[in-house]
Amino acid sequence: MASLTPGRQDPAPGIGVGTWAWGNRLLWGYEPGQDALLEDCFHRCLERGLTFFDTADSYGTGRFNGRSEILLGRFCAALTPQRRADLTVATKLAPYPWRLGRRGFSAAFAASRERLGGKLDRVQLHWSTARYAPWQEGPLLEGLADLVEQGAVTSLGLSNMGPLRLRQVQLRLADRGVRLSSLQVQLSLLAPQPLAPGGVVEVCRELGIALIAYSPLALGLLACAPGPRPTLPQGPRGLLWRRLWPSLQPLLQAVRAVATAHGASPAEVAMNWCRAHGAMPIPGLRRLDQVETAAHALTWTLSPAERQELDQLALATQAAGVGMPANPFVSA
């Protein structure tokens, strides 16, 4: 990838809330004792204007499977009807091998809607099956489009899909009169691949599809200051940090310089880099200070020169073979 697509000229998108960590013990050390803090974070998000929440039916490890949806549903249920209407709750349904046919998601959708207490605005295909079972994907997408036509949800989105498949799906849905609202992909300074010319960022812009950036902080790495390696997280995240940290110093130094110029934090720079390219970042928010960081990021934007400098460093870092692991299910 020799260059990145030009930065977005329209007003920058907002910032949403990712809830992958709500119920995930393996990567994020979730324990039920954290639920009260998560509820506080949820309400602080609403106070600070963060009203898009993303979850999935596969979020939550082991006995906590589905916990993210359960918690989000519980928190939403305590709101007034007007307050609930102000939110957008989006979930992703996983195309497991046993979910087949046009009604393959019917039971999963009903279960997600129940866990969410009926507050479900957008349904998304969690990943494409085009690489390993292309025959499975079409009927499942038809079933999701049926849900929109029936009024069970107001919008439909995709996740982990490349530019070629995205065009095909968008055309298929358009022929039915169903609008494709969003595409969600991994996008960060350590995962700039979607910004390649002809990539999904360009296609989304052309087709009017909202782009959502998951893991915008690269599992927390982009929220760190340069210098000596920080205390490593437990589990697989720690292994990734250990491997990448020595090669990240030029990028992290540039991020810190931009942060200092704006009276901001490195995490804000990472989120605003996504926004500068037209993507809404959905960082995982588990603490009140993380909510405040995301809210403050909405008060400023990168200059074109700052974005271009970070673009070049992202490219150089990628060219050196340093970056986030790619999702193996992303289609072409």
N, C-alpha and C positions, 0 to 999 in steps of 0.2 A: 504494500500500500504506500504509494509515493506521496499522497497528500490526503487531506480530509476535505469533506464537503464544506462549502462556505457556511459561516455561522448564520443563525436565524436572524432575520431582520424584523420580524413581528415581535410584539411584546412577549417576554419570556413566560413560559408556563409556570404554574404554581408548583407546590411541593405536596406530595401525598405521604401516606403513612404505610409502611410495610409491617406486617405482623408475623413474619416467618418465625421470629424468635419466641413468640407467645406459645409455649408448649413444647419447644424444641430443647431437649436436654443435651443431645449429642454435640451440637455446635455452640449453643448459647447458654447452657447450664440452667435451663428453666426448672423452677420448683414452685409448687402451688402457693407457697408463702409469698411469692412475688405478685400475686393477683391483685392485691390492694394497690400496690404501686402502679401496676399496669392500668388499673381503672383510673387512678389519678392522672396518669399520662394521657389517657383517652380524653378525659374532660379538659385537661390543659390544651390538648390539640384543638378542641373545638373553640376554646377561648381565644386561641391564637390564629384561628382561621385556617387550620389544617383539617379539611373535611372529606378528603378522599382516602378510604381505607381499603387496602388490598390484602386478601387472604387466600386460602386454598383448602380444598378438602383433604389434602395430604399433609397439611402442616400439623406438627405435633408428633413426637417420637414415642414409640412403644405404647404404653398404656395411656399416654396423653394424645394419641392420634385424634385429630379433630378439635383439639383444645383451642386452637386459635379462633376457629369459627364460634365455638361455644362462648369464649370470653367476649368476643366482639358482639355476639348476639345478646349476651347478658348486659353489657354496658349500654348498648343501644336501647334495650327494653326499658331502662330506667329514665330515658329522656321523654320529654313532652312530644306529642305528635308533630308539632311544628319543628322542633329541634331535630327529630329523626328525619324529617323531610329535607332538611338542609344538608344531610350527609349523602355521600355516594359510597355504597359498600359493594365491592367487586370480589368475587371468588373465582378460583380456577378449578376446573374439574380435570382430574388426571385420566388420560386414555389408557388405563390398565388393559392388559391383554383380554381380560374377560368382559370388558365393556364393549359390546359389539352391536352393530346395527343402528338404525335410526333412533331407536329407543334405548340405546346402550347407556345413556347418561340419565335416564329417567329416575331410577332409584337414587343415584348419587345426588342429583339435583334436589330431589325431595328431602334427602337427609341433610344436605347443606342448608337448605332453606329453613328446616326445622331447627338446626343448631344455631342459625342466625336469627331465630325468632321472627322469621318472615321478612326481615330487612335485607333484601338482596336486589340490587339494582342492575348489576352487570355480571354476566356469566362469561367466562373465558376458557378456551381450550388451553390446558396447561403446557402442553408441548406438542409438536408435530410428530406424527408417526411415519412421515414420508420416507425416512431413511431405512426403516425396518419392516413396516407393515402399511404400505401406502393405501391398500384396499380398505383399511380400518377407518381412515380419517374422514373420508367423504361422508359416509352415513352419519357419523357422529356430529359433523358440522351441520348437516341437514337437520338433525335433531335439535341442536342449539338454536338454529334459525327458527325452528318451529316454536320454541319457547318465546322468542321475541314476537313472532306473529300472533301467538296466543295471549300475549300480554302478561306472561308469567314473570318476565324481566323487561326492563326498558331498553337495554343495550347489550351488544355482543362484542367481545374482544378476543384477541389471540395472544399467545405467548410463545417465545422461542421459535420463531419462524423466520426464514431467510427471505430475500427480496423476490426470488422467482416464485416460490410457493405463495408468498403474500399476494402477489399480483393475481395468481390463479384463484385463490380463495376469495379475494375481493370481487373479482369478476363473477364468480359463481354465486356469491351472495347478492350482488347487485342485480343479477338476472332474476332473482326471487323478490327483489324489492326490499331486501334487508341491508341496512347500512352497517358496515364494519366500523366500530367506534374507535378501537384502540389496538395497538400492538405493544407487547411488553417484552423487552430484551435486556440482557445484561449489557450495561453501558457505564463506563467510568474511565478515568484517566489511565487505568490499568486494563481496560477492555474496550479500546476504541474501534474495534472491528466494524460495528454497524455504521460508522461514519465514512467508510470507504466509498469512493465514487460508485454509484449504482447500487449502494447498499440500502438497508431498510430505512435509514434516516431520510435518504433522498426519495425513496418510494413513498414513504408516509407523507412527506411534504407534498409530493405531487398529487397523491390521491386524497388528501385531506383526512388522514388517519392520525389520531393523537398517538404520540409515542410516549411510552412509560419506561423509565430506566430503573431496573432493579439492581441491587448491590452497587449503588453509586459511590459508596465509600470503600468498596473492595474489602468487605468483611472487616472494616475498621482500620485498615492500613492507611487509608488516605486521611484519616482523622489524626494521625500521629505527627509529631514534630520530628524534623531530621536530627540526626546525632546518634548517640549510643542506642543500641536496641532496647526497646521498652520491655517490660515484663510480658512474657508471652502468654496468650490465652491458653486455656486448657483444650485438649483434644485436637481435632484436625485443623482448626484455625491456627493453633500454635505452630504446627508443622509448616503450614503455608507461610506464616510470618517469618519463620526461621529461614526458609529458603529464599524468600524475596527481599528481605530487609537490606542486605548488603548492596544490592543493585539499585535501590530506590532513592538514594540520597540526592542526586541532582534534581529529580522530580519533586521530592518533598521540600527541598530548599526553595525551589521556585514557587511552590504552593504557599509556603510560609511567607515569602516576600509579598505575594499578592494579598494574603490575609492581613499582614501588617499594614499594608497601604489602605485597607478598607476598615481597619479596626475590627476585624472578624477572626474567625478560627479557620484552620485548614479544612475542616469538614464543610464549612460554608463555601469555600472555594471549590471543592470537589462537586458539591451539589449545583453551584451556579455554573460550572463548566457544562454540566448536562443541560441546564436550562438555556445556556447560550447556544446550544445546538438544537433547541426546540423540543427537548425531552423533559417530561415531568419526573424528577427523581422521587423514589419512594424509599427513603432510608428507614431502617428499622429503629423504632423509638421505644425504649424500655425505661428511660429515666427522665425526670422532669428537665434536667439540664440539656438532654438531647432534644427535647421538644423546643426549648428556648433557642437552641442553636439553629434548628430548622426554621423557626419563625423569624429569627434575625436574618437568615439568608434571603428571605423574601424582601428585605428592605434595600437591597442593593444588587447590582449586576456587574459582570465583568466588562471591561472595555474591550473593543475589538483587538487592541494590541495585546492585552493580557490573555485573551482567548487564543490568539495566534501563537503566542509564546508557549502556552500550555499544550496546544495542539502539537507543536514540533517536539516538545519533550515527551509527550505521549507516544508519538511515532518512533522517536529514538529509543524509548524504553521497550516498545514492542519489537522493534528491529533487533534489539539485543537479546530477544527471547525471554523477556521478563514480562509477566502479566498474569492475569487471573486465568484459571483453568476454563476452557471453553465448555459450554454445555453440549454433551455429545448428541442430544436429540434435536439440535437446531437444524432445520432443513436448509437446503440451498435456496 
